[in-house]
Amino acid sequence: MTPNAVSTGSRRSTQSRSDTGQSRRGFLASTAVAAAAVAGGAPLLTACGGGSDAGKKDGTTTGKDAAKLLPAFEASTVVAPDIAPKNGSAAGFTRAIPSADLKASVAAKKGKGGALTVMAPFWGPPPASDNPYYKAMNEAIGVRATWQNQDGNVYDQKLGAVLASSEIPDVVVVPGWNLGGKIPSAINAKFEDLGPYLSGDKVKAYPNLAAIPTDAWQRSIFGGKLRGLPMPASYVTNIAPFYRKDLFDAKGWQLPKSADEFLALAKEITSARTKVWACGDMTWTAYNMFGVLPGSDKALGWHLVDGKLVNRIETPEYLEALAWTRKLYDAGVVHPDEKTQNQGDTSLRFTAGQCLIYNNDLSHWYAKTSEQAAQKAAFAMAAMDIPGHAGGTPKLWATNPANIWAFVKKGSSKAVVEDALAIADFTAAPYGTKERMLTDYGVEGVHHTVKDGLPVKTDKGNQEVSSSWLFVASPAPYVAHPDTPEVTRAMVEWQQRMGAVTSKSSFYGMTITEPSQWTGLMNDFEQLEKDIVRGRKKVSDMQQAVSEWKTKGGDQLRDWYKKLLDTNGSAAS
């Protein structure tokens, strides 16, 4: 499977995708795109960009200023979810909706028939530009969109080159993990302000866009203007610690309620002689157990503590999480392949029963359950609730409410902007609608058939129907796997429980453009983290690295962030 597939798993029998969080690590975890760097691609513009809006407010507009820019929120009532969203969770749909009962969320064709080009990342061979799926989408929306799909593995390089040129497509998709280097400044300088079309009640002309949560729109303010069309996500951590429920039940193992209990259980589980190890690398879960601020976005890693702005790497919790993960490796409970340079796919060791606990994107719950259904009837997996490291309630931190956007080229005519918004309103249609079904499954009889009430893609559907359209805009996060309703319910309820103990750090929901002289300060930390937990470096090496980070610009960067916070306030509630 690739990120272009609408549904995860080998049984493509769901009526939707699962928006359980689009952080860089989660989105890339099950693909071969881990090499997509956050370094930002080719040089683009001089510092702060070359446009009149470049650099303004550093994307931190909040409070009354933001209220003037943000679209009015009006929740969709087209189809009621089976499980209502709560505590930042996605909505859940456990039932399939027959084709005859699908609702229309777009009252009339909004496109004016204009031609426009769209550039987006794509993993795998892209379909032909004139394929029946693209034609059906264009006809339904009323546009003539031509896709310029680019290799997702090196998208940052292509993005840098395109934004440095004068040949920018009408619509350009930018993932959050590519917001490095000078790309944020280029966004401010080279993309249109959508506020005149969407701010306040103007968005009501596009009901599906009006139903996108306000937090996702807040995150779409770049350079003091509403520029991005967001792909919303739940802000609850998308990294879940999965375990082999079938084997746990058979052995009578109890889920751990603290870091010490986890280690003790891991020792009990592990039997190198029979090639069974307790877990894969659990660094991500350790960060959650110990209450470490997020690392998926630079700004989220800063938080105001007793009047002082502190970075995640300066906290004792950060060092404690690394030290605990190292204990797992030292105890020999981590699968040995996790130490190697090319460690392979932990989830394959999980399904093979060689590794009974691993952490990854929440979407793996459905993907692996679906994949194994035809192979191992007894296979069952679940996600354990994240325990506090000392027992009790954990301290979890919110991730970003949107991390992929589409932008419209600056200087575009009103007709082009409105055609782009027509696409966005269509692809942001909620579950249970005709627009959602066409976007996710293509044309019935061509791209999918209906079996036992569920849409199942044909070979042609697997080749042509992709999630590229969803990158233009998406609905509020939801999970809908009617072929495994119990998994859908479990996923959403896990989010709800974790969301109940989730807080928002000081820069939650803001898009920050750091000054270029400090953008590389954190470049070596991810590798150092890996080296420490695997025993190649010491925890004291991290303390030394943090000390050097402070003197090389970390303290100056803290002052810069503090000034932003003092000037603009926080978007976190």
C-alpha positions in Angstrom: 0.0 0.0 0.0 1.1 3.6 -0.6 -0.3 6.9 0.7 -2.1 7.2 -2.6 -4.4 4.4 -1.7 -7.8 5.5 -0.4 -8.1 2.7 2.1 -5.4 1.0 4.1 -5.1 -2.7 4.1 -5.4 -5.3 1.4 -9.2 -5.7 1.5 -10.3 -2.4 0.0 -13.8 -2.7 1.2 -14.2 0.5 3.2 -16.2 3.5 2.1 -13.7 6.0 3.2 -10.2 6.7 4.3 -9.1 7.0 7.9 -7.9 10.4 8.9 -6.2 9.5 12.2 -3.5 12.0 12.0 -1.1 13.3 9.3 2.1 14.0 11.0 5.2 13.4 8.9 6.3 10.4 10.9 2.8 8.8 10.8 2.2 9.5 7.1 5.5 8.1 6.1 5.8 5.3 8.5 4.3 2.6 6.3 5.9 3.8 3.1 9.4 4.0 1.7 9.5 7.8 1.9 11.4 8.2 5.2 14.1 9.9 3.2 11.8 12.9 2.4 13.8 15.4 4.4 12.5 18.4 6.2 15.5 20.4 4.9 13.5 22.3 2.4 14.8 21.6 -1.1 16.6 24.0 -3.4 17.3 27.6 -2.5 14.2 29.7 -3.3 14.3 33.3 -2.4 16.3 35.8 -0.4 15.6 35.7 3.3 12.0 36.5 4.1 10.9 36.0 0.5 10.3 38.4 -2.3 6.7 39.4 -1.9 5.0 42.2 -0.1 3.4 39.7 2.3 6.5 37.7 2.9 7.5 37.2 6.5 4.6 39.2 8.0 3.6 37.9 11.5 5.5 34.7 10.8 2.2 32.8 10.4 1.3 33.3 14.0 -1.9 35.4 13.7 -4.2 34.7 16.6 -6.9 36.3 18.6 -8.9 39.2 17.1 -6.6 39.3 14.0 -7.2 35.7 13.3 -11.0 36.0 13.9 -11.1 38.4 10.9 -9.4 35.8 8.7 -10.9 32.5 9.8 -13.9 31.0 8.0 -17.1 30.7 10.0 -17.6 27.1 11.2 -20.8 25.3 10.3 -20.8 21.6 11.1 -22.0 19.2 8.4 -25.4 17.6 9.1 -25.6 15.6 5.9 -24.9 12.2 7.6 -24.7 11.8 11.3 -21.8 9.7 12.6 -22.4 6.4 14.5 -19.7 7.6 17.0 -19.6 11.4 17.6 -16.2 13.0 17.9 -15.1 13.8 21.4 -11.9 15.0 23.1 -10.4 15.8 19.7 -11.1 12.4 18.2 -12.3 11.6 14.7 -15.9 10.8 14.1 -16.7 7.1 13.5 -18.9 5.4 11.0 -19.4 1.7 11.6 -22.0 1.0 8.8 -21.9 1.1 5.0 -24.4 3.3 3.3 -26.0 1.8 0.2 -25.4 3.7 -3.0 -29.1 4.5 -3.3 -29.0 6.2 0.1 -25.9 8.4 -0.5 -26.6 12.1 0.0 -25.5 15.1 -2.1 -23.4 17.6 -0.2 -22.8 19.8 -3.2 -26.1 21.2 -4.4 -24.9 22.2 -7.9 -21.8 21.9 -10.0 -19.6 24.8 -8.8 -16.8 24.7 -11.3 -17.0 27.0 -14.3 -15.3 24.7 -16.7 -11.9 26.3 -16.5 -8.5 24.6 -17.0 -6.1 24.5 -14.1 -3.0 22.5 -13.2 -2.5 20.8 -9.8 0.9 19.6 -8.5 0.9 17.0 -5.7 3.2 14.2 -4.3 2.6 10.7 -5.5 4.0 7.4 -4.4 4.3 4.8 -7.2 3.5 5.0 -10.9 0.9 7.8 -11.5 -2.1 7.0 -13.6 -2.5 8.4 -17.1 -3.6 12.1 -17.1 -6.8 11.3 -19.2 -7.9 8.2 -17.2 -11.6 7.7 -16.6 -11.4 8.5 -12.9 -9.9 11.9 -13.5 -12.5 12.5 -16.3 -15.3 11.6 -13.9 -14.0 13.9 -11.2 -13.6 16.8 -13.6 -17.1 16.3 -15.0 -18.7 16.1 -11.6 -16.9 19.2 -10.3 -17.1 21.3 -13.4 -13.4 21.8 -14.0 -10.6 20.7 -16.3 -7.9 19.8 -13.8 -4.6 18.4 -15.1 -2.5 16.7 -12.5 1.3 17.1 -12.3 2.0 14.2 -9.9 5.6 14.2 -8.6 7.6 11.5 -6.9 6.7 11.7 -3.2 10.2 10.4 -2.2 11.9 13.5 -3.5 9.0 15.9 -3.5 10.8 18.5 -1.4 13.4 18.8 -4.2 10.8 19.3 -6.9 8.8 21.7 -4.7 11.9 23.8 -4.1 12.7 23.9 -7.8 9.2 24.8 -8.9 8.7 27.5 -6.3 12.1 29.0 -7.4 10.9 29.2 -11.0 8.3 31.3 -12.7 6.4 28.3 -13.9 4.2 27.6 -10.8 1.1 25.4 -11.3 -2.3 26.9 -10.5 -2.6 24.7 -7.3 0.4 23.3 -5.4 0.2 20.8 -2.5 2.7 21.3 0.3 3.1 18.7 3.1 4.0 19.9 6.5 7.2 17.9 6.5 8.4 20.0 3.6 8.1 23.3 5.5 11.8 23.6 5.9 14.4 25.9 4.4 12.9 28.8 2.5 9.7 27.1 1.5 7.6 28.9 4.1 8.8 32.3 2.8 8.0 31.2 -0.7 4.5 30.3 0.3 4.0 33.8 1.7 5.4 35.3 -1.4 4.0 33.1 -4.2 0.5 32.0 -3.2 -2.9 33.7 -3.1 -4.7 35.1 -0.1 -7.9 33.1 0.1 -9.5 35.3 2.8 -11.6 37.3 0.3 -13.2 34.1 -0.8 -13.5 32.2 2.5 -13.2 34.4 5.6 -16.2 34.7 7.9 -19.5 33.9 6.3 -18.0 33.9 2.8 -17.1 30.2 3.3 -20.8 29.3 3.5 -20.9 29.4 -0.3 -18.8 26.2 0.1 -20.6 24.2 2.8 -18.1 21.4 3.0 -15.3 23.8 3.5 -17.4 25.5 6.2 -17.5 22.2 8.0 -13.7 22.0 8.3 -12.8 22.6 12.0 -11.5 26.1 12.9 -8.3 24.7 14.3 -7.3 23.4 10.9 -8.0 26.8 9.3 -6.0 28.5 12.0 -3.1 26.3 11.1 -3.6 27.4 7.4 -2.6 31.0 8.1 0.7 31.7 6.5 2.4 35.1 6.7 -0.7 36.7 8.2 -3.0 35.6 5.4 -5.4 32.6 5.0 -3.5 30.9 2.2 -3.9 27.1 2.7 -6.7 24.7 2.0 -6.2 22.1 4.8 -6.3 18.4 5.2 -7.6 18.3 8.8 -6.5 15.7 11.3 -7.3 14.7 14.8 -4.9 16.5 17.2 -4.8 13.4 19.4 -1.5 11.6 19.1 -1.6 9.3 16.1 1.1 7.0 17.4 -0.4 4.0 19.1 1.3 1.1 21.0 -0.1 -2.0 19.3 0.0 -5.5 20.9 -1.0 -9.0 19.7 -4.2 -9.3 21.6 -4.7 -12.9 20.5 -1.4 -14.0 22.1 -1.8 -11.8 25.1 -5.2 -13.3 25.8 -3.8 -16.8 25.3 -0.9 -16.2 27.7 -2.9 -14.3 30.2 -0.6 -11.3 30.0 -1.9 -8.1 31.6 -1.3 -4.7 29.9 1.3 -2.6 31.7 0.3 0.4 33.7 3.7 2.0 34.1 7.1 2.1 32.5 8.5 -0.4 35.1 5.6 -2.8 34.4 6.2 -2.5 30.7 9.8 -3.5 31.1 8.9 -6.4 33.4 6.3 -7.7 31.0 8.7 -7.3 28.1 11.2 -9.6 29.9 8.5 -12.1 30.5 7.5 -12.2 26.9 10.9 -12.3 25.3 12.4 -15.7 24.3 15.3 -15.3 22.0 15.6 -19.1 21.8 12.2 -19.3 20.1 12.7 -16.1 18.2 10.1 -14.1 20.0 10.9 -10.6 21.3 8.6 -8.3 23.2 8.7 -5.2 21.1 10.1 -3.1 18.4 11.7 0.3 19.0 9.3 2.1 21.5 10.9 5.6 21.5 7.7 7.3 20.2 5.6 5.6 22.9 8.2 6.5 25.5 7.9 10.2 24.7 4.1 9.9 25.3 4.5 7.9 28.5 6.9 10.4 30.0 5.0 13.5 28.8 7.6 14.8 26.3 6.5 17.7 24.2 5.9 16.9 20.5 8.8 16.6 18.1 6.9 16.3 14.9 6.8 20.1 14.5 9.4 22.6 15.8 7.0 25.1 17.2 5.0 22.4 19.1 8.2 21.6 21.0 8.2 24.9 22.8 6.0 25.5 25.9 5.7 28.2 28.5 6.5 26.7 31.9 6.3 29.0 35.0 6.9 32.1 32.8 9.9 30.6 30.9 9.7 29.2 27.4 11.2 25.7 27.4 12.1 23.4 24.5 11.3 19.7 24.7 15.0 18.7 24.5 15.7 20.7 27.7 13.1 18.9 29.8 14.0 16.0 32.2 11.1 14.0 30.7 13.0 13.9 27.4 16.1 12.4 28.9 14.1 10.0 31.0 12.2 8.7 27.9 15.5 8.1 26.1 17.0 6.4 29.1 14.0 4.1 29.6 14.0 3.1 25.9 17.6 2.3 26.2 16.8 0.0 29.1 14.6 -2.0 26.7 17.5 -2.5 24.3 19.9 -3.3 27.1 17.5 -5.9 28.5 17.4 -7.6 25.1 13.6 -7.3 24.7 13.7 -5.3 21.5 13.9 -7.4 18.3 17.5 -7.4 17.2 16.7 -6.2 13.7 15.7 -2.8 15.2 19.4 -2.1 15.9 20.5 -2.5 12.3 20.9 0.3 9.8 18.2 -1.2 7.5 15.8 -2.4 10.2 13.0 -3.3 7.8 9.3 -3.2 8.6 8.5 -3.8 12.2 4.9 -4.5 11.4 5.9 -7.6 9.4 7.7 -9.0 12.5 4.5 -8.2 14.5 2.2 -10.1 12.2 4.7 -13.0 12.1 4.6 -13.2 15.9 8.3 -12.4 16.3 7.6 -9.0 17.9 4.4 -8.7 20.0 4.3 -4.9 20.6 5.1 -2.1 18.3 4.1 1.5 17.8 3.0 3.2 14.6 0.2 5.3 13.1 -3.3 4.4 14.4 -4.3 3.5 10.8 -2.3 0.4 11.1 -5.0 -1.1 13.3 -7.4 -1.5 10.4 -4.6 -2.1 7.8 -3.1 -5.0 9.6 -6.4 -6.5 10.9 -7.7 -6.4 7.3 -4.5 -7.8 5.8 -4.3 -10.7 8.2 -8.0 -11.7 8.1 -7.6 -14.1 5.2 -4.3 -15.4 6.4 -4.7 -16.0 10.2 -8.2 -16.4 11.4 -7.1 -16.1 15.1 -5.1 -13.0 14.5 -6.2 -10.0 16.7 -4.5 -6.8 17.6 -5.3 -3.8 19.7 -3.8 -0.6 21.0 -3.0 -0.3 24.7 -3.9 2.9 26.4 -0.7 4.9 26.9 0.2 4.6 30.6 1.9 7.3 32.7 5.5 6.4 33.2 5.0 6.2 37.0 1.5 4.7 36.7 -1.7 6.6 36.5 -2.7 9.2 34.0 -0.2 10.1 31.2 0.5 13.7 30.1 -0.1 13.7 26.4 0.4 16.6 24.0 -1.6 17.6 21.0 -0.3 17.2 17.5 -1.2 19.7 14.7 -4.8 19.8 13.5 -3.6 20.0 9.8 -0.3 19.1 8.2 -1.0 19.1 4.4 -2.3 22.0 2.4 -3.1 23.1 -1.1 -2.2 26.6 -2.2 -3.4 28.7 -5.2 -0.8 30.5 -7.2 -0.6 34.3 -6.5 -2.1 36.4 -9.2 -4.6 33.8 -10.3 -7.8 35.1 -11.8 -11.0 35.0 -9.9 -12.2 32.2 -12.1 -9.1 30.0 -11.4 -9.4 30.6 -7.6 -13.1 29.7 -7.7 -12.5 26.5 -9.7 -9.8 25.5 -7.2 -12.3 26.1 -4.4 -14.9 24.1 -6.3 -12.5 21.1 -6.3 -11.8 21.7 -2.6 -15.5 21.8 -1.7 -16.1 18.6 -3.6 -13.2 16.6 -2.1 -14.0 17.9 1.4 -17.4 16.1 1.2 -18.3 14.0 4.3 -18.7 10.3 4.6 -22.0 9.0 3.2 -22.2 11.4 0.3 -22.1 10.9 -3.5 -19.1 13.2 -3.7 -17.1 11.2 -1.1 -17.9 7.9 -2.9 -16.8 9.2 -6.2 -13.6 10.7 -4.8 -12.7 7.5 -2.9 -14.0 4.8 -5.2 -14.4 6.2 -8.7 -17.2 5.1 -11.0 -19.3 2.1 -10.0 -18.9 -0.7 -12.5 -15.5 0.7 -13.7 -13.5 1.4 -10.6 -15.5 -0.5 -8.0 -18.3 -3.0 -7.6 -20.6 -3.4 -4.6 -20.3 -6.7 -2.7 -22.4 -7.5 0.4 -23.3 -3.8 0.5 -19.6 -2.6 0.5 -17.7 -1.0 -2.4 -14.8 -3.1 -3.5 -12.2 -1.7 -6.0 -11.5 -3.3 -9.3 -8.0 -3.6 -10.7 -8.7 -0.5 -12.7 -9.8 1.3 -9.5 -6.6 0.3 -7.8 -4.6 1.7 -10.7 -6.5 4.9 -11.2 -8.2 6.0 -8.0 -5.8 7.9 -5.8 -5.8 10.2 -2.8 -4.2 13.0 -4.7 -7.6 14.8 -4.9 -7.9 14.6 -1.1 -4.7 16.8 -0.8 -6.7 19.7 -2.2 -8.9 19.6 0.8 -10.5 17.0 3.1 -13.4 16.8 5.5 -13.2 16.8 9.3 -11.3 13.7 10.5 -13.3 10.5 10.5 -12.8 6.7 10.6 -15.0 4.5 8.5 -14.4 0.9 8.1 -17.8 -0.8 7.8 -16.2 -4.2 7.0 -14.7 -4.2 10.5 -17.0 -2.0 12.6 -15.4 -3.3 15.8 -12.0 -1.9 14.7 -13.6 1.5 13.7 -15.2 1.8 17.2 -12.0 0.7 19.0 -9.9 3.3 17.0 -12.2 6.2 17.8 -12.7 5.2 21.4 -8.9 4.9 21.9 -8.6 8.5 20.5 -11.3 9.7 22.9 -9.6 8.2 25.9 -6.2 9.6 24.9 -7.8 12.9 24.0 -9.2 13.3 27.5 -5.6 13.5 28.8 -4.2 15.6 26.0 -3.0 19.2 26.4 -2.1 21.8 23.8 1.4 23.4 24.0 1.9 27.1 23.6 2.2 27.2 19.8 -0.5 24.7 19.0 -2.2 25.3 15.7 0.3 28.0 14.5 2.4 27.8 11.4 5.7 29.3 12.3 8.4 30.4 9.9 11.7 30.3 11.8 14.5 32.7 10.8 16.8 30.9 8.4 19.9 31.2 10.5 18.4 28.8 13.1 16.6 26.3 10.8 19.3 23.7 11.0 19.8 23.7 14.8 17.9 20.5 15.4 19.2 18.5 12.4 21.4 16.1 14.3 19.1 15.3 17.2 17.0 12.6 15.6 20.1 10.5 14.8 21.5 11.1 18.2 18.3 9.9 19.8 18.6 6.7 17.8 22.2 6.2 18.8 21.4 6.7 22.5 18.6 4.2 22.7 20.5 1.7 20.8 23.6 2.0 23.0 25.9 3.7 20.5 25.9 7.0 22.5 25.3 7.9 26.1 22.5 10.0 27.6 25.2 12.4 28.7 26.0 12.9 25.0 22.5 14.3 24.6 23.0 16.7 27.6 26.2 17.9 25.9 24.3 18.4 22.6 21.6 20.4 24.3 24.3 22.6 25.9 25.8 23.2 22.5 22.4 23.8 21.0 21.8 26.6 23.5 25.1 28.4 22.7 24.8 27.9 18.9 21.4 29.7 18.8 18.9 27.9 21.0 18.8 30.6 23.6 18.4 33.2 20.9 15.7 31.2 19.2 13.9 30.9 22.6 13.9 34.7 22.9 12.5 34.9 19.3 9.7 32.5 20.1 9.0 34.3 23.4 8.6 37.6 21.6 6.2 35.9 19.1 4.2 34.6 22.1 4.2 38.0 23.9 3.1 39.7 20.7 0.5 37.3 19.2 -0.6 35.2 22.2 -1.3 31.5 22.0 -3.8 29.7 19.8 -4.1 26.9 22.3 -7.2 26.9 24.5 
